Amino acid sequence: MTDRSPSSGSDEPQQSTPTSFENTIDLEKYQLTSDVDDLPDDIDELRLEIDRLDAVILGAIKRRSAVSKKIGAARMASGGPRLVHSREVKVIDRFAELGKEGHTLAMLLLRLGRGPLGR
Ligand SMILES: O=C(O)C(=O)C[C@]1(C(=O)O)C=C[C@@H](O)C=C1
């Protein structure tokens, strides 16, 4: 049987520190690449893929919002600020490749995480 333990096989160092946030998820593994050549042309089947993606996106958004609220609560509990501008800029920059709509999307994600402002 093949030994698949992490230490076997190669002298290559294990990838432990992602170089950019995009590398924190294996897009191929979760079938999230934008290459759709391998998909059938059948509309019903394509809609099933849309449904799958919407479920992934919705789940990710809900989890992101919950994590963001948890960070905010922890920060404020230790006397920190409600918002961190530098982090928000980073989030907005990530979505810049989607253009104007990417900016809108990033702002929505931030809003979902931090709740209404001015309370
Ligand atoms: O990274 C943080 O410190 C967060 O609180 C998370 C988060 C976000 O949702 O990305 C939310 C509010 C902050 O203003 C900045 C970023």
The ligand as a Gaussian input file, in Angstrom:
#p B3LYP/6-31G(d) Opt

LIG

0 1
 O      -10.437000      41.939000      10.706000
 C      -11.050000      42.475000      11.631000
 O      -10.441000      43.044000      12.562000
 C      -12.505000      42.449000      11.673000
 O      -13.106000      42.968000      12.613000
 C      -13.248000      41.836000      10.542000
 C      -13.786000      42.875000       9.571000
 C      -14.303000      42.083000       8.330000
 O      -15.485000      41.769000       8.303000
 O      -13.489000      41.750000       7.472000
 C      -14.905000      43.611000      10.212000
 C      -14.786000      44.869000      10.728000
 C      -13.518000      45.591000      10.693000
 O      -13.691000      46.958000      10.515000
 C      -12.558000      45.010000       9.739000
 C      -12.708000      43.785000       9.181000

